[in-house]
Amino acid sequence: MEVLLKRAERPFKEKIGEEKTREVFDKIIEALNLMPNQFSGTLASEIPRFILSYSQNLDDLSTEKIEGILLHVLILTRSLSSLSDMNSSQVNQKLINRSKSEMRNVLDLLKKFVEKAKVGELINKEAGTVDDILDYILGEEKERLKFTDVGGFLKRAEKKYTMYLRGNKGQKLINDILSSLAGIPEVHRGYLASDISRFLAKYSETLSEKKESEIERTLTKTLNYSKGITKLKDLNKEEMNQFIINRSKHKVRNLFELYKVFLEREEVFILKEEKPSFDEILDYTLGRSSGPKALKSNDENNSAE
């Protein structure tokens, strides 16, 4: 890490001076050393390598823009500490979902953030989290899932589930649920994934009163439910709520209430495929209906075109 940064120093010193270069490089090294362990194995070398590569292309950039580029590198590196409750795969999935596949990992996010600085568009505050940077690059969304919401709630509860489920069942189920919640379409993910994670965190406080089989059943059904709503892109929140109200004859009002009723059903939920369809979720929870289905399958949509 420091060897790469040392090689990158000279071109920056020639453009912005030794004192400024040394000051910001020391801060970047400090931030890299404080990076969560799950990212340090790759990013601790990728970020210095990116800086080294960038140092070879400074000729056409003004002093102000070069200083801005280094500032953005420092801000992003520091912000990684806000992701301590998530692993690399979960972070990558979040970036893919939030950016609609324009960014696939933290290095892609860094490149986008640095490009903003290169054209003189500096973030107007000291960003504390990756969400702050994403809001700056992609624009804020009033009702979206924050990086730290789901990961924070569930990771804090994971130890409790691990205590009450033998082997590594608790950890595996929580990680699978996190990945599945990250795959919920953005139109519903912002509110639903956060509601489910809060519910599981609160449920974890009562585990001493539960049987192991009941705890495992709750987590397994949560995983199946979250998998079952990964294709719900056709209806927005209001339309989905109205559909559920009509389908349940006004007994259930939204996806989160449907989730809780889904958990309460004692009958075994039989999986026909790895990912159940939302209509299977509805039929199990509310009973079969001859009314309209929630959404068409991809095959049906393609044939209709």
C-alpha positions as a Markdown table, in Angstrom:
| # | Residue | x | y | z |
|---|---|---|---|---|
| 1 | Met | 0.0 | 0.0 | 0.0 |
| 2 | Glu | 2.6 | 2.6 | 1.1 |
| 3 | Val | 5.0 | 1.6 | -1.6 |
| 4 | Leu | 2.3 | 2.4 | -4.3 |
| 5 | Leu | 1.5 | 5.7 | -2.7 |
| 6 | Lys | 5.2 | 6.6 | -2.4 |
| 7 | Arg | 5.5 | 6.1 | -6.2 |
| 8 | Ala | 2.5 | 8.2 | -6.8 |
| 9 | Glu | 3.7 | 11.1 | -4.6 |
| 10 | Arg | 6.2 | 12.8 | -7.0 |
| 11 | Pro | 3.8 | 13.8 | -9.8 |
| 12 | Phe | 1.4 | 15.3 | -7.2 |
| 13 | Lys | 4.2 | 17.1 | -5.4 |
| 14 | Glu | 5.2 | 18.7 | -8.8 |
| 15 | Lys | 1.7 | 20.0 | -9.3 |
| 16 | Ile | 0.4 | 21.0 | -5.8 |
| 17 | Gly | 3.6 | 21.1 | -3.7 |
| 18 | Glu | 5.3 | 18.8 | -1.2 |
| 19 | Glu | 3.5 | 20.0 | 1.9 |
| 20 | Lys | -0.1 | 19.6 | 0.5 |
| 21 | Thr | 0.8 | 16.3 | -1.0 |
| 22 | Arg | 2.3 | 14.9 | 2.1 |
| 23 | Glu | -0.6 | 16.1 | 4.3 |
| 24 | Val | -3.4 | 14.5 | 2.2 |
| 25 | Phe | -1.4 | 11.3 | 1.5 |
| 26 | Asp | -0.8 | 10.8 | 5.3 |
| 27 | Lys | -4.6 | 11.2 | 5.8 |
| 28 | Ile | -5.4 | 8.7 | 3.1 |
| 29 | Ile | -2.9 | 6.1 | 4.6 |
| 30 | Glu | -4.6 | 6.7 | 8.0 |
| 31 | Ala | -8.0 | 6.1 | 6.5 |
| 32 | Leu | -6.8 | 2.9 | 4.6 |
| 33 | Asn | -5.5 | 1.5 | 7.9 |
| 34 | Leu | -8.9 | 2.2 | 9.6 |
| 35 | Met | -10.8 | 0.4 | 6.8 |
| 36 | Pro | -13.1 | -2.5 | 7.9 |
| 37 | Asn | -11.3 | -5.9 | 7.6 |
| 38 | Gln | -13.7 | -7.2 | 5.0 |
| 39 | Phe | -12.5 | -4.6 | 2.5 |
| 40 | Ser | -8.9 | -4.1 | 3.4 |
| 41 | Gly | -7.7 | -7.2 | 1.6 |
| 42 | Thr | -8.6 | -5.7 | -1.8 |
| 43 | Leu | -9.3 | -2.0 | -1.4 |
| 44 | Ala | -6.1 | -1.3 | 0.6 |
| 45 | Ser | -4.2 | -2.0 | -2.6 |
| 46 | Glu | -6.8 | -1.0 | -5.2 |
| 47 | Ile | -7.2 | 2.5 | -4.0 |
| 48 | Pro | -3.4 | 3.3 | -3.9 |
| 49 | Arg | -3.1 | 1.6 | -7.3 |
| 50 | Phe | -5.9 | 3.9 | -8.6 |
| 51 | Ile | -4.0 | 7.0 | -7.2 |
| 52 | Leu | -0.8 | 5.8 | -8.8 |
| 53 | Ser | -2.5 | 5.4 | -12.2 |
| 54 | Tyr | -4.1 | 8.8 | -11.9 |
| 55 | Ser | -0.8 | 10.4 | -11.0 |
| 56 | Gln | 0.4 | 9.7 | -14.6 |
| 57 | Asn | -2.3 | 11.9 | -16.1 |
| 58 | Leu | -2.1 | 15.3 | -14.2 |
| 59 | Asp | -0.6 | 17.5 | -16.9 |
| 60 | Asp | -3.9 | 19.0 | -18.1 |
| 61 | Leu | -5.4 | 19.5 | -14.6 |
| 62 | Ser | -5.3 | 22.6 | -12.6 |
| 63 | Thr | -4.0 | 22.7 | -9.0 |
| 64 | Glu | -7.5 | 23.2 | -7.7 |
| 65 | Lys | -8.8 | 20.1 | -9.5 |
| 66 | Ile | -6.0 | 17.9 | -8.4 |
| 67 | Glu | -6.5 | 18.9 | -4.8 |
| 68 | Gly | -10.2 | 18.2 | -5.3 |
| 69 | Ile | -9.5 | 14.7 | -6.7 |
| 70 | Leu | -7.3 | 13.8 | -3.7 |
| 71 | Leu | -10.0 | 15.2 | -1.3 |
| 72 | His | -12.6 | 13.0 | -2.9 |
| 73 | Val | -10.3 | 10.0 | -2.6 |
| 74 | Leu | -9.8 | 10.8 | 1.0 |
| 75 | Ile | -13.6 | 11.3 | 1.7 |
| 76 | Leu | -14.6 | 8.0 | 0.1 |
| 77 | Thr | -11.8 | 6.0 | 1.9 |
| 78 | Arg | -13.0 | 7.4 | 5.2 |
| 79 | Ser | -16.6 | 6.7 | 4.4 |
| 80 | Leu | -15.9 | 2.9 | 4.1 |
| 81 | Ser | -16.0 | 2.7 | 7.9 |
| 82 | Ser | -19.8 | 3.2 | 7.7 |
| 83 | Leu | -20.0 | -0.2 | 6.0 |
| 84 | Ser | -18.6 | -2.2 | 8.9 |
| 85 | Asp | -21.8 | -4.3 | 9.2 |
| 86 | Met | -21.8 | -5.5 | 5.6 |
| 87 | Asn | -19.6 | -7.8 | 3.6 |
| 88 | Ser | -18.2 | -7.1 | 0.1 |
| 89 | Ser | -20.9 | -9.0 | -1.7 |
| 90 | Gln | -23.7 | -7.1 | 0.0 |
| 91 | Val | -22.1 | -3.8 | -0.7 |
| 92 | Asn | -21.6 | -4.6 | -4.3 |
| 93 | Gln | -25.2 | -5.7 | -4.7 |
| 94 | Lys | -26.3 | -2.5 | -3.1 |
| 95 | Leu | -24.2 | -0.4 | -5.5 |
| 96 | Ile | -25.6 | -2.4 | -8.5 |
| 97 | Asn | -29.2 | -1.9 | -7.3 |
| 98 | Arg | -28.8 | 1.8 | -6.4 |
| 99 | Ser | -27.0 | 2.8 | -9.6 |
| 100 | Lys | -29.0 | 0.5 | -11.9 |
| 101 | Ser | -25.9 | -1.5 | -12.7 |
| 102 | Glu | -23.7 | 1.6 | -13.6 |
| 103 | Met | -21.5 | 0.8 | -10.6 |
| 104 | Arg | -20.6 | -2.7 | -9.5 |
| 105 | Asn | -18.2 | -2.2 | -6.7 |
| 106 | Val | -16.5 | 0.4 | -4.5 |
| 107 | Leu | -13.8 | 1.0 | -7.0 |
| 108 | Asp | -16.4 | 2.0 | -9.6 |
| 109 | Leu | -17.9 | 4.3 | -7.0 |
| 110 | Leu | -14.5 | 5.9 | -6.4 |
| 111 | Lys | -14.0 | 6.5 | -10.1 |
| 112 | Lys | -17.4 | 8.2 | -10.4 |
| 113 | Phe | -16.7 | 10.3 | -7.3 |
| 114 | Val | -13.3 | 11.4 | -8.7 |
| 115 | Glu | -14.7 | 12.3 | -12.0 |
| 116 | Lys | -17.0 | 14.8 | -10.2 |
| 117 | Ala | -13.9 | 16.4 | -8.7 |
| 118 | Lys | -12.1 | 16.4 | -12.1 |
| 119 | Val | -14.8 | 18.6 | -13.6 |
| 120 | Gly | -14.8 | 20.9 | -10.6 |
| 121 | Glu | -17.9 | 19.5 | -8.9 |
| 122 | Leu | -16.8 | 19.0 | -5.3 |
| 123 | Ile | -19.1 | 17.6 | -2.6 |
| 124 | Asn | -20.2 | 20.5 | -0.4 |
| 125 | Lys | -19.9 | 18.7 | 2.9 |
| 126 | Glu | -17.6 | 16.3 | 4.6 |
| 127 | Ala | -19.4 | 13.1 | 3.7 |
| 128 | Gly | -19.6 | 10.7 | 6.6 |
| 129 | Thr | -21.0 | 7.6 | 4.9 |
| 130 | Val | -21.1 | 5.9 | 1.5 |
| 131 | Asp | -24.8 | 6.9 | 1.3 |
| 132 | Asp | -23.8 | 10.6 | 1.4 |
| 133 | Ile | -21.5 | 10.0 | -1.6 |
| 134 | Leu | -24.2 | 8.1 | -3.4 |
| 135 | Asp | -26.7 | 10.8 | -2.7 |
| 136 | Tyr | -24.3 | 13.3 | -4.2 |
| 137 | Ile | -23.5 | 11.3 | -7.3 |
| 138 | Leu | -27.0 | 9.8 | -8.0 |
| 139 | Gly | -29.3 | 12.3 | -6.2 |
| 140 | Glu | -31.2 | 11.8 | -3.0 |
| 141 | Glu | -34.2 | 9.5 | -2.8 |
| 142 | Lys | -36.7 | 10.2 | 0.0 |
| 143 | Glu | -37.9 | 6.7 | 0.3 |
| 144 | Arg | -35.0 | 4.4 | -0.2 |
| 145 | Leu | -33.0 | 1.9 | 1.9 |
| 146 | Lys | -29.9 | 3.3 | 3.5 |
| 147 | Phe | -26.8 | 1.2 | 3.3 |
| 148 | Thr | -26.6 | 1.0 | 7.1 |
| 149 | Asp | -30.3 | 0.4 | 7.9 |
| 150 | Val | -30.6 | -3.3 | 7.1 |
| 151 | Gly | -27.0 | -4.3 | 7.6 |
| 152 | Gly | -26.9 | -2.5 | 11.0 |
| 153 | Phe | -30.2 | -3.9 | 12.4 |
| 154 | Leu | -29.6 | -7.5 | 11.3 |
| 155 | Lys | -25.9 | -7.7 | 12.0 |
| 156 | Arg | -26.5 | -6.5 | 15.6 |
| 157 | Ala | -29.1 | -9.2 | 15.9 |
| 158 | Glu | -27.0 | -11.9 | 14.3 |
| 159 | Lys | -25.1 | -12.8 | 17.4 |
| 160 | Lys | -28.4 | -13.6 | 19.2 |
| 161 | Tyr | -29.6 | -15.8 | 16.4 |
| 162 | Thr | -26.2 | -17.6 | 16.4 |
| 163 | Met | -26.5 | -18.3 | 20.1 |
| 164 | Tyr | -29.9 | -20.0 | 19.7 |
| 165 | Leu | -29.4 | -21.9 | 16.5 |
| 166 | Arg | -26.8 | -24.7 | 16.4 |
| 167 | Gly | -23.9 | -24.7 | 14.1 |
| 168 | Asn | -23.7 | -21.7 | 11.7 |
| 169 | Lys | -27.4 | -21.7 | 10.8 |
| 170 | Gly | -28.0 | -18.3 | 12.4 |
| 171 | Gln | -25.2 | -16.6 | 10.6 |
| 172 | Lys | -25.9 | -18.2 | 7.3 |
| 173 | Leu | -29.7 | -17.4 | 7.4 |
| 174 | Ile | -29.0 | -13.8 | 8.3 |
| 175 | Asn | -26.5 | -13.4 | 5.5 |
| 176 | Asp | -28.8 | -15.0 | 3.0 |
| 177 | Ile | -31.7 | -12.7 | 4.2 |
| 178 | Leu | -29.5 | -9.7 | 3.8 |
| 179 | Ser | -28.6 | -10.7 | 0.2 |
| 180 | Ser | -32.2 | -11.4 | -0.6 |
| 181 | Leu | -33.4 | -8.1 | 0.8 |
| 182 | Ala | -30.8 | -6.3 | -1.4 |
| 183 | Gly | -32.4 | -7.9 | -4.4 |
| 184 | Ile | -35.9 | -6.5 | -3.8 |
| 185 | Pro | -36.8 | -4.0 | -6.6 |
| 186 | Glu | -35.9 | -0.5 | -5.6 |
| 187 | Val | -39.6 | 0.7 | -5.7 |
| 188 | His | -40.3 | -1.5 | -2.6 |
| 189 | Arg | -36.9 | -2.0 | -1.1 |
| 190 | Gly | -36.6 | 1.4 | 0.5 |
| 191 | Tyr | -39.4 | 0.8 | 3.0 |
| 192 | Leu | -39.9 | -3.0 | 3.1 |
| 193 | Ala | -36.3 | -4.2 | 3.7 |
| 194 | Ser | -35.9 | -1.8 | 6.5 |
| 195 | Asp | -39.3 | -2.8 | 8.1 |
| 196 | Ile | -38.4 | -6.5 | 7.9 |
| 197 | Ser | -34.9 | -6.0 | 9.4 |
| 198 | Arg | -36.4 | -4.0 | 12.3 |
| 199 | Phe | -38.9 | -6.7 | 12.9 |
| 200 | Leu | -36.2 | -9.4 | 13.0 |
| 201 | Ala | -34.1 | -7.3 | 15.3 |
| 202 | Lys | -37.0 | -6.9 | 17.7 |
| 203 | Tyr | -37.8 | -10.6 | 17.4 |
| 204 | Ser | -34.3 | -11.4 | 18.4 |
| 205 | Glu | -34.9 | -9.9 | 21.8 |
| 206 | Thr | -37.5 | -12.7 | 22.5 |
| 207 | Leu | -35.4 | -15.7 | 21.4 |
| 208 | Ser | -35.0 | -17.0 | 25.0 |
| 209 | Glu | -38.7 | -17.6 | 25.0 |
| 210 | Lys | -38.7 | -19.5 | 21.7 |
| 211 | Lys | -38.0 | -23.1 | 20.6 |
| 212 | Glu | -35.0 | -23.5 | 18.2 |
| 213 | Ser | -37.3 | -24.9 | 15.5 |
| 214 | Glu | -39.6 | -21.8 | 15.8 |
| 215 | Ile | -36.6 | -19.4 | 15.4 |
| 216 | Glu | -35.3 | -21.3 | 12.4 |
| 217 | Arg | -38.8 | -21.4 | 10.9 |
| 218 | Thr | -39.1 | -17.6 | 11.2 |
| 219 | Leu | -35.8 | -16.9 | 9.5 |
| 220 | Thr | -36.4 | -19.5 | 6.8 |
| 221 | Lys | -39.8 | -18.1 | 6.0 |
| 222 | Thr | -38.4 | -14.5 | 6.0 |
| 223 | Leu | -35.8 | -15.7 | 3.4 |
| 224 | Asn | -38.5 | -17.3 | 1.3 |
| 225 | Tyr | -40.8 | -14.2 | 1.5 |
| 226 | Ser | -38.0 | -11.9 | 0.5 |
| 227 | Lys | -37.1 | -14.1 | -2.4 |
| 228 | Gly | -40.7 | -14.2 | -3.5 |
| 229 | Ile | -40.9 | -10.4 | -4.0 |
| 230 | Thr | -37.8 | -9.9 | -6.0 |
| 231 | Lys | -39.8 | -9.6 | -9.3 |
| 232 | Leu | -42.3 | -7.0 | -8.1 |
| 233 | Lys | -41.4 | -4.3 | -10.5 |
| 234 | Asp | -44.7 | -3.8 | -12.3 |
| 235 | Leu | -46.6 | -2.1 | -9.4 |
| 236 | Asn | -45.6 | 0.9 | -7.4 |
| 237 | Lys | -46.1 | 1.0 | -3.6 |
| 238 | Glu | -49.7 | 2.5 | -3.8 |
| 239 | Glu | -50.8 | 0.1 | -6.5 |
| 240 | Met | -49.3 | -2.9 | -4.6 |
| 241 | Asn | -51.0 | -1.8 | -1.4 |
| 242 | Gln | -54.4 | -1.6 | -3.2 |
| 243 | Phe | -53.9 | -5.0 | -4.8 |
| 244 | Ile | -53.1 | -6.6 | -1.4 |
| 245 | Ile | -56.1 | -4.8 | 0.2 |
| 246 | Asn | -58.4 | -6.2 | -2.6 |
| 247 | Arg | -56.8 | -9.6 | -2.6 |
| 248 | Ser | -57.1 | -10.0 | 1.2 |
| 249 | Lys | -60.6 | -8.5 | 1.3 |
| 250 | His | -59.3 | -5.6 | 3.4 |
| 251 | Lys | -57.6 | -7.8 | 6.0 |
| 252 | Val | -54.1 | -6.9 | 5.0 |
| 253 | Arg | -53.0 | -3.4 | 3.8 |
| 254 | Asn | -49.4 | -3.7 | 2.5 |
| 255 | Leu | -46.4 | -5.9 | 1.9 |
| 256 | Phe | -45.1 | -5.7 | 5.5 |
| 257 | Glu | -48.5 | -6.8 | 7.0 |
| 258 | Leu | -48.6 | -9.6 | 4.4 |
| 259 | Tyr | -45.1 | -10.7 | 5.6 |
| 260 | Lys | -46.3 | -10.9 | 9.2 |
| 261 | Val | -49.4 | -12.9 | 8.3 |
| 262 | Phe | -47.1 | -15.1 | 6.1 |
| 263 | Leu | -45.0 | -15.8 | 9.2 |
| 264 | Glu | -48.0 | -16.6 | 11.4 |
| 265 | Arg | -49.3 | -19.4 | 9.1 |
| 266 | Glu | -48.6 | -22.7 | 10.8 |
| 267 | Glu | -48.9 | -24.8 | 7.6 |
| 268 | Val | -45.6 | -25.7 | 6.0 |
| 269 | Phe | -44.7 | -23.5 | 3.0 |
| 270 | Ile | -43.7 | -25.9 | 0.3 |
| 271 | Leu | -41.1 | -24.6 | -2.2 |
| 272 | Lys | -41.7 | -25.7 | -5.8 |
| 273 | Glu | -38.5 | -23.8 | -6.9 |
| 274 | Glu | -35.6 | -22.1 | -5.2 |
| 275 | Lys | -37.4 | -18.8 | -5.6 |
| 276 | Pro | -41.1 | -18.9 | -4.9 |
| 277 | Ser | -43.4 | -16.6 | -7.0 |
| 278 | Phe | -45.3 | -13.8 | -5.3 |
| 279 | Asp | -48.5 | -15.5 | -6.3 |
| 280 | Glu | -47.4 | -18.6 | -4.4 |
| 281 | Ile | -46.8 | -16.3 | -1.4 |
| 282 | Leu | -50.3 | -14.9 | -1.8 |
| 283 | Asp | -52.0 | -18.3 | -2.2 |
| 284 | Tyr | -50.2 | -19.7 | 0.9 |
| 285 | Thr | -51.0 | -16.6 | 3.0 |
| 286 | Leu | -54.5 | -15.6 | 1.9 |
| 287 | Gly | -55.7 | -18.7 | 0.2 |
| 288 | Arg | -56.2 | -19.4 | -3.5 |
| 289 | Ser | -58.1 | -16.8 | -5.6 |
| 290 | Ser | -59.6 | -16.8 | -9.1 |
| 291 | Gly | -58.9 | -13.1 | -9.4 |
| 292 | Pro | -56.0 | -11.4 | -11.2 |
| 293 | Lys | -52.4 | -12.4 | -10.5 |
| 294 | Ala | -50.0 | -9.9 | -9.0 |
| 295 | Leu | -47.7 | -9.8 | -11.9 |
| 296 | Lys | -46.9 | -11.7 | -15.1 |
| 297 | Ser | -43.9 | -13.9 | -15.4 |
| 298 | Asn | -41.0 | -12.7 | -17.6 |
| 299 | Asp | -42.0 | -15.4 | -20.2 |
| 300 | Glu | -45.6 | -14.0 | -20.3 |
| 301 | Asn | -44.3 | -10.5 | -20.7 |
| 302 | Asn | -42.0 | -11.5 | -23.5 |
| 303 | Ser | -44.7 | -13.4 | -25.4 |
| 304 | Ala | -47.1 | -10.4 | -25.0 |
| 305 | Glu | -44.5 | -8.2 | -26.8 |
